[in-house]
Structure formats: C-alpha cells, structure tokens
Amino acid sequence: MEFGPHLLLATLEGAVTAAVLALTAVGLSLVFGVMRVVNIAHGEFYMLGAVIAWYVAHMMGGHPALGFFAALVLAPLLVGAIAVLADITILKRLDYDPERTIVATIGLLYIIQQLTLMTYGPEARPVEAPFNTRIALPWFEWGEDGFQFYYPWGLSTTSYKLAVIGAAAAVLLGVWAMMARTKIGLLMRATQADRDMALAFGIPVERVYALVFGIGAALAALGAVLIVPIQQAHYLMGADPLLLAFIVVIIGGLGSLPGTVLAALFIGLSDGIISVFFSPTLAKILATLLVGLVLVWRPQGLFGTRTA
Amino acid sequence: MTKLINGTTRRGALKTLAGAAAGATALPLWARYAQASSSEPIKIGFQQHSTGIGAAYGRWYGRTTDAAVKLINEGGGINGRMIELIAEDDGTDPKRGAEVVEKFATQHNCDVGFGTLFSHVVIGSSPRAGELKLPYFVVSEGHHVASGMLNRYTLQPGITDVKSQVQAMAPYVSENLGKKVTMIFPDFAFGHDHRDFFSAAIEAQGGEVLEKIAIPPTETSFTKYFPQIPRETEVLYHVMVGPAVLTFVKELGEFFGPSSPAIFGFIDSLEAVDIASPGLEFLEGTYFWEGNPRYAQADQTEHDKFFRAAVGVDDNGASVSDPTDVSTYAHMFGCWETLHIIKAGMEASGYQGTGDRAKLIEAVEAMTDMPESQAHPQGAKVFNGKTHQVFGHQYISRVEEGKLVRVHTTSIEDTLYPDEVDYTTQPL
C-alpha cells in the first residue's frame, strides 16, 4: 500500500482505539481525582461491560440493533451498580486508605475475572453490530489527467467504527457537562478539592464517593459495549485497557479530565500509526518510555496541577 | 429426632470410622491394594489449558478426555485397572506447565503426563518431564517433538505435526488456488513452524511466499497489519490462535471487501468459533485445512459417529446441549487417540507401576500402523518410533453454504519427511 492511504488507514484504526481508551481512562481518572483510589479492577469493569453486553444481546434476540442498544443502556447501569456495591462493602470499610484500596482492588480484579470464567466461560463471544457497512475510502493523486480520485485496495473502514468515534466523543462531552454544569458535578469537584471542607459544608461525601466509583466503572463498561461488536467479549480482555488507561492517566495527569482525553488521543493514534509502520511492540515501548519521562520530568502529568 | 438402634450412637459411629481410617493410614502403601496391583488405579496426569489463551481448547480437550476415560473404564480399564484422571490447570503458561508436570511426577505419583496443546507450554514442560522420567504424551501439533528438540520421554502419537500438515497442503494450494502466497501467522513456535515449512513446501511446488506477516499471539486488533499484504498476492494463507481469532477473520473480510485473493486458512483461525457468525459471510468459497472435519460429512464413518456421540458433539461440530458452544473438532480427537495408545502401550508392555515407565516408552516406540478404528476415529495413522511422531491423513474443506465440506484428503505418504532425530538412541 502507498504511504498516503496507508497513513489514513492507520489513523482511522488509531482513532477507534483512542475513542474507547478515552472513555476507559476518563473513568479511571475520575475515580482517582475525586476519591484518590487507584482502581486496579478498572479493566475488569470494562470486561464485565462486554460480557453483560453479550448476555443482553443474546437474550433479546430479534434485530441486532435491539440487543445492542439495550446493552448500551443496561451494561453500564449494571456494572455501575456492581461498582457502587463494591465501594460500599469494601472500599468504605478500608476508609479509602490509598495502600489498602490498591490491594483490595487487586483482589476484586481476580474475583471478577475468575467468576466470569466460571459462569461465562473461556470463549470469546461476539455481539453483532447494529449496523456495519464497509466503506471504501477514496484517495487522490496527480496523474497525467490531473487531479483524480481512486479507491486503493484495502483502504476502508466500517460505518460502525466511525460511529464508535462519534459516540465516544458525545459521551465525553456529556461527562464534561456533568462535571462543569450540574450540581452533582459541583459536589464532586468540591469533594475533590478538599474532602474535609466538603464534609463540613454538609456534602454527603460517602454518597459522592459511591456515585463516582459507579460512574467510573460505568464509563469503562460503556467503552466495552462500544468495542464488543469489533472485538469479542472474553474474560481476559480487561488487562490491556487497564495498562493503557494507566499510561494515559499518568501522561495526562491523574485527575485531569482534559489531560486524560488528550493523552488518550495521543496514545491511541500513535499506537495505531507506529504499529502499522514499524511494529506493535515498538508502539508499546515508546508509550511506556513516555510514561517514564513524564514521571521523571513532570510527575503531576502534562496537564496535572502540582499538589502542595 | 434421632433414634438409637442397637445402641449405635453418632459418637460411637464416628469413633469406629476414625479408628478404621487411622488403621488404613497406618498400613503400608502396598497393603491397601493387597489383592494384587489390579485394583490400584492408573493415574494419568492431564495438563489442561483451563485458563489463559488456550482455555477454549482446554475445555474441549477436557470433554474429549473424560469421554475416552469413561469408555476405557467401562471396557474394563487398562490391564484390568481403572484410569484415574488428575487434571491440573497450567494457565496456558510455560512456567506453570513445568510446575504441573512436576506435581504429576512427585506429588500425585502419576503414571504418565498427558494432554498439552500449546507449543510454548510443551517446550517449557517437556525438559522437566524428561528429568523426572515421566512419560509425557503431548497433543500439540508442534514440530518440536519430531525436530529432536525434546527428549525420549516426550511422545506425540495421537496428532500429526505442523510440518507434515503444511507440506501436504502445498501441492493442493499451488495447483488449485495460486502460486504467490502471503502468510499471516502467530509470532511464536507454532506460527514459525507454519512459516518455515510452508515456505519450503510451496517453493518445492514452484510457488513463492511474497510476504510473511507475524502477529503477536495476544494481539486484539488486526486491520493495521493487513496493508503489508502485497497487491500481487494470489493466495492468502492464514493461521491464528487465541481468543481474538474471530476479530482477526472479520477484519480480514472487512479489509478486502469484494476484491479478495483466494484464501486458505488453517481451521485454528476458527476453532471454537461458529462459521455462521455475523461478519464471516465472506468466507464462503474459501478453503480450510482441517485435522478432522468439524461438520459430519456425507460419507461419515461409523467411528466418527461413535466419537461424536461419546464426546457429545452434534453434526455441526457443536455441543449437543448448546449449539452455540462450538468444539475444537480439528484437534481434540488427539486426546481420545492418545489415551487409547497409552492403553495399548501399557497392555503391550505389561505395565505394573511407575517402575515400568521405561517399558511403556519402548512399547509405544515399537508401534507402527494404527488402522482406522474406534480408537482412531480421525483415520488411519503410522507412528514413527524414532521421532516419536505420528503421521496421518489431512483434510481440506471448502466453505459451502456456511458449512465446511471436505474437498480433498491427502494420503499419509504426502505428509512424510525424512527423520530428523532418533530418540531411541537416548538412554531411558
């Protein structure tokens, strides 16, 4: 394939990765920003979203769109509810102690993963996309007849992949609006800024925490529902998104939503482009190297604010 | 209410039980089976990929193995002794695999180890089996047994190896599909076997491999690799493993759209996946290697019928209790056949216990022809005692109306190649 079409294809693939990554990482960043909890089980909430999407789509029957849209609503709600429950029963009892919550969420990771293996099984199962048309993309060249369009071999995407990018952007705008424009967003920001002061002003901090943990998990689940028609629901699928989400959150700045989104775009696109032109391993090496550099030179992340 | 009959109390009964148990524990080991070795079970350690990337295979290897053990035990066991299966999960992980083998030999006191599939796990576990002198019967397809890389205690008598499989495919591919091939394969030992042996075999047929595209086995997204496929490719040769195989095949279809080259795949790319899954329509008319035809063919043998019924697989290759639970039909027969070979080997050598392990190895090495039978439902085979590798028929199927229909069966001669090792010269 020629360079131009090749680059376009790589960018498109990278954009899909970036879109889902942004949702997952924003969830992780929100939980850390407000609660100061490093949620190692975040990838498993992502996996649960995909698995529940399969169950919902499987039980609905009928037109694939019906099952998919039902899953789009139900899976994040259910996963959010599970996360709220985990917050009330586990994290709250640990007083949100940073070290102990890390150990607790590692335990949660294995519990969710192995329970899924025992019930759902080891197979990778597909959810049918609500719509999925192959779109051949044109490319242009200056030939003997001047400027002209043609369709290079293999340069294509699908309508569904484009929709994933759009949907992720819409959800991220929604999250921003919630944080910046609603009362609950205000309460979250107040809790993030100073937990004790918020408590003194009568903000029900524990309920805010439960809600934030639920929303964080629901965002991961939403990302998974969007990706599951492209990839499949599998009980080990949570590992990669967790790693990438951590990379993104560290680069973007823990707790900074705009930083997280920008870092997700950067990592997703560079992963797509570097793996196409060089190798997927190099893409991971460079991302991890960047994390190291950020931690050394700017530990609060590119967009984070230095804590006093 | 508890009624006291003949003065038997709960406490008294417990005392008696405890006494009996203590007595039994105090007896020397041999005395528990005092009526001769005949009642002590034969312990077969089953190294199973219950978790990790091989889990879908592990589940079906488990079902096939259970069915074969049940059949053998119902028929009177081995030398009149029942088989006791001891399954241990290796997580599809080489390090864990070696530990599992060690547990079989030292902790469970197994007579043999059995059942490993993924080549990196076999390569990681086999040296330990050799050191512990535990006969290790793998069901892996890898060329590592016949290449001489392993040891005298490792045998592969129930499934053919990649080298013989791809060598037998090359003539069909070059005559019917095309001579300019691009290969896509997983980047580990199993995929490298495909790369090396198919490249050599297709060149022997006057063809060439234009590009070799290696994909990490844990990859989940594939479109980014496909632009490396050269435009002049006539045949795309694909073989993938792991949980993302369905994504791989779907994205392949989306990449090519209506203008695809001929496609020849190893069914590994779709093991445990329904061919009728959404997005796989483009596979219609493409070709697959199958170790054993997943769909019951028009000329199905009585042995295949019996095997399907015993394992619980329907005519479409899925579980009889759940049609969405598709089997790994092209591979799992290897467990069934290997267990029958262990039985035949133990009976031929008059196997009594772990002291006779060397005699068992020699008895299996002495095997040659294995005619098609209930013990060998996939077809006739020929075992090479020197290389510890079995050779057999290979099948090529074409997707027709969403089902795999067999279009070609290779001879066993097509799959033979010169010996690369003589394990019988190694000490036992």
Interface residues (C-beta under 8 A of the other chain):
Chain A: M1 H6 L9 A10 E13 T17 P64 L117 G121 P122 E123 A124 R125 P126 E128 A129 N132 R134 A136 W153 G154 S156 T158 I230 Q231 Q232 H234 L236 M237 D240 G272 S275 V276 P280 T281
Chain B: S50 T51 G52 I53 A55 A56 G58 R59 P216 T218 E219 T220 S221 T223 K224 Y225 F226 P227 I229 R231 P243 A244 V245 L246 T247 E254 F255 F256 G257 S259 A272 V273 S277 P278 G279 T324 D325
